[in-house]
Amino acid sequence: MIAATWRDWSAVLAAKSRAWARQRQGSDKLQAELQPRRIYILPTRAGLVYGAIVLLLLISSMNFSNNMGFALTFLLTGIGLVSMQHCQRNLARLRLGLTDTQACFAGERAGFLLRLANPTPAPRWQLQVGWDNQPRQAVQIAGESSADLTLQHATRARGSIPAPRIRISSVFPLGLFRAWAWVHLDASAIVWPKPAAHAVPAAGVGRDHISFNAQEPAGDDLSGVRDYQYGDSPRRIDWKALARSGELRVREYQDGGVAKTWLDWDALEGHDTETRLSILTRLALDAEAEGLTWGLRMPARTVPPDSGTAHLHSCLDLLALHGIEHAPRNETGH
C-alpha cells in the first residue's frame, strides 16, 4: 500500500515537474544550447549515502572533539562540492540540434538524427542522451568536437509524429550527483501509411481497377508495334493493323518517351480512407520498383508523373498527411 502510494505521488510530482520545465523553457526549435540556468542537479542514491556518512562523521567529531575527524569531514565535504561543480559543468554549454529525420511506415520506428556538439576545449564524459523515461545512449565527446546519434520512436498510425522530450544527463565524475537538462525540439517525422500486403485488396478491387492512364509520348518516331496492354492510350492504338488483322496492337516510339502511369484516389471508391491510402502506398512502391513513370491524383493535390526516390517520398508524404492537420515540416525535411 505504501509502495503504491509512493509510486502514485512520484508520478504526479514528475508530471508537474515536466510541465513546469516546459513552461519555463518553451520549445527549442531545431537547436538548443544548455545554459547553466536550465541544468538541474540532485544527489544520487550514492550521493545521499555519502552525505549521510559525512554528517555522521561531523556529529561524531563534534561529540568527541576529534580534530582528525573534523579534517576528514571537511575533506569529504570539499570532494562532494567539487564533484557537484564538475557534474554541472559537464553539461553546461553543450549544443543539441536536429540534423535530419527518418520517415517510416506505420508500425515501424521513426528516426531523429541528432548532433551533440561540444564547443569548449574540455572533454565531456559519461553523457546519457535519450527520450525521457526511456533507455538512453551513452555518449562521450572530445573537446571542440561533436557526436552524431539517432533516437528512434515507435509509431502506430500514419501522420506526423513530434519529437518527444529529450533528456541529457550525467553522473560524472564520482556518481554522487546527477545533472540533467530537458530539450524540447520543435520537430516532427513523417509516418507513411502501412502498405497493403498486396496491390489487390480483400474487397476485390484489383490492380486493373486502379486508374493506370497512359499518356502518349511526345515524340513521333515510330519504332514498332506490340500487343495492347491494359492502360495503353487509345491514341497509340494501331487502327490500321486492327482493321487488317483484327488484333489490337499499339505503336511504340524511339524518342525515349515512356508511358505515364496514374494512381488515382477516385478509382478506389467504395473503400474507407485508410484502406485507400494503404493500397495507394503499395501501388506507389510497386510502380517505383518497376521503374515506371507515375503520378498520384489525390482530392486536394495532384503530383505530376515522375520517378525516383525523391518523387516516391513526396507522394508518400502526401498520402501520410492526407486529411490530417499538422504543424509545418521542419527545415531538415526527412
Residue pairs with C-beta under 8 A, 6 or more apart in sequence:
18 132
18 165
18 182
21 182
22 165
22 182
22 184
25 38
25 182
25 184
26 184
27 184
27 185
27 186
28 183
28 184
28 185
28 186
29 185
29 186
30 97
30 98
30 185
30 186
30 187
30 330
30 331
30 332
31 95
31 96
31 97
31 98
32 95
32 96
32 97
32 183
32 185
33 93
33 94
33 95
34 91
34 92
34 93
34 94
34 95
34 96
34 168
34 181
34 183
35 92
35 93
36 88
36 92
38 181
38 182
39 88
39 91
39 92
39 179
39 180
39 181
40 179
40 180
40 181
41 84
41 87
41 88
41 177
41 178
41 179
41 180
42 177
42 178
43 50
43 51
43 176
43 177
43 178
44 171
44 175
44 176
44 177
44 178
46 175
46 176
47 80
47 175
47 176
47 177
50 76
50 80
50 176
51 80
53 76
54 73
54 76
54 77
54 80
57 69
57 72
57 73
57 76
58 70
58 73
60 66
60 69
61 67
61 69
61 70
61 72
61 73
79 174
80 176
83 173
83 174
83 176
83 177
84 176
84 177
86 172
86 173
87 170
87 171
87 172
87 173
87 176
87 177
87 178
87 179
88 177
88 179
89 122
90 124
90 125
90 126
90 127
90 170
90 172
90 173
90 179
91 124
91 127
91 168
91 169
91 170
91 179
91 180
91 181
93 118
93 119
93 120
94 116
94 117
94 118
94 124
94 127
94 141
94 168
95 116
95 117
95 118
95 119
96 114
96 115
96 116
96 117
96 129
96 166
96 168
96 183
96 185
97 114
97 115
97 117
98 112
98 113
98 114
98 163
98 185
98 187
98 330
98 332
99 113
99 114
99 115
99 148
99 332
100 113
100 332
100 333
100 334
101 110
101 111
101 112
101 113
101 187
101 188
101 189
101 190
101 330
101 332
101 333
101 334
102 110
102 111
102 112
102 113
102 150
102 189
102 334
103 110
103 189
103 190
103 191
103 192
103 313
103 316
103 317
103 320
103 334
104 110
104 111
104 155
104 189
104 191
104 192
105 191
105 192
105 193
105 194
105 195
105 281
106 155
106 156
106 157
106 158
106 191
106 192
106 193
106 194
107 155
107 156
107 194
108 155
109 152
109 153
109 154
109 155
110 152
110 153
110 155
110 161
110 189
110 190
110 191
111 150
111 151
111 152
111 153
111 189
112 150
112 151
112 152
112 153
112 163
112 185
112 187
112 189
113 148
113 149
113 150
114 129
114 148
114 149
114 150
114 151
114 166
115 146
115 147
115 148
116 127
116 129
116 139
116 141
116 146
116 147
116 148
116 149
116 168
117 141
117 145
117 146
118 124
118 141
118 142
118 143
118 144
118 145
118 146
119 144
120 143
120 144
121 143
121 144
122 143
123 140
123 141
123 142
123 143
124 140
124 141
124 170
125 140
125 170
125 172
125 173
126 138
126 140
126 170
126 171
126 172
127 138
127 139
127 140
127 141
127 168
127 169
127 170
128 136
128 137
128 138
128 139
128 167
128 168
128 169
128 170
129 136
129 137
129 139
129 149
129 151
129 166
129 167
129 168
130 136
130 137
130 151
130 166
130 167
131 151
131 153
131 164
131 165
131 166
131 167
132 164
132 165
132 166
132 167
132 182
136 167
136 169
137 149
137 151
139 147
139 149
140 147
141 147
151 166
153 161
153 163
153 164
153 189
155 161
155 191
157 191
158 191
158 192
158 193
158 194
158 274
158 277
158 319
158 320
158 324
159 190
159 191
159 320
159 321
159 324
159 326
160 188
160 189
160 190
160 191
160 320
160 321
160 324
160 326
160 327
160 329
161 188
161 189
161 190
161 191
162 187
162 188
162 327
163 185
163 187
163 188
163 189
165 182
165 183
165 184
166 182
166 183
166 184
166 185
167 180
167 181
167 182
167 183
168 180
168 181
168 183
169 178
169 179
169 180
169 181
170 178
170 179
170 180
171 177
171 178
171 179
186 327
186 330
187 330
187 332
188 326
188 327
188 329
188 330
189 334
190 316
190 317
190 320
190 321
190 329
190 334
191 320
192 281
192 316
192 317
192 319
192 320
193 274
193 277
193 278
193 280
193 281
193 316
193 319
193 320
194 278
194 281
195 278
195 281
195 282
195 285
196 275
196 278
196 279
196 281
196 282
197 282
198 282
199 206
199 207
199 210
199 279
199 282
199 283
199 286
200 206
200 207
201 271
201 275
201 278
201 279
203 270
203 271
203 275
205 268
205 270
205 271
205 279
207 283
208 230
209 267
209 268
210 263
210 264
210 267
210 268
210 279
210 283
211 262
211 263
211 264
211 266
211 267
211 297
212 230
212 231
212 261
212 262
213 231
213 233
213 260
213 261
213 262
213 264
214 231
214 232
214 233
214 236
214 259
214 260
214 261
215 233
215 259
215 260
215 305
216 233
216 235
216 236
216 257
217 253
217 255
217 256
217 257
217 258
217 259
218 255
218 257
219 253
219 254
219 255
219 256
219 257
220 253
220 255
221 253
221 254
221 255
222 251
222 252
222 253
222 254
223 252
223 253
223 254
224 251
224 252
225 238
225 241
225 249
225 250
225 251
225 252
226 249
226 250
226 252
227 247
227 248
227 249
227 250
228 237
228 248
228 249
228 250
229 250
231 259
231 261
232 250
232 259
233 250
233 259
236 250
236 251
237 248
237 249
237 250
237 251
238 249
238 250
238 251
241 247
241 249
242 248
242 249
258 292
258 293
259 292
259 293
260 293
260 294
260 295
260 305
261 287
261 292
261 293
261 294
261 295
261 305
262 294
262 295
262 296
262 297
262 305
263 280
263 283
263 284
263 287
263 294
263 295
263 296
263 297
263 315
264 297
265 276
265 280
265 297
265 298
265 299
266 297
268 275
268 276
268 279
268 280
271 279
273 322
273 323
277 319
277 322
280 296
280 319
281 316
281 319
284 294
284 296
284 312
284 315
284 316
284 319
285 312
287 294
288 294
288 307
288 308
288 309
288 311
288 312
291 307
292 307
293 305
293 306
293 307
294 305
294 306
294 307
295 302
295 303
295 304
295 305
295 306
296 302
296 303
296 315
296 318
296 319
298 318
298 319
298 322
299 322
300 322
301 318
303 311
303 314
303 315
303 318
313 334
317 334
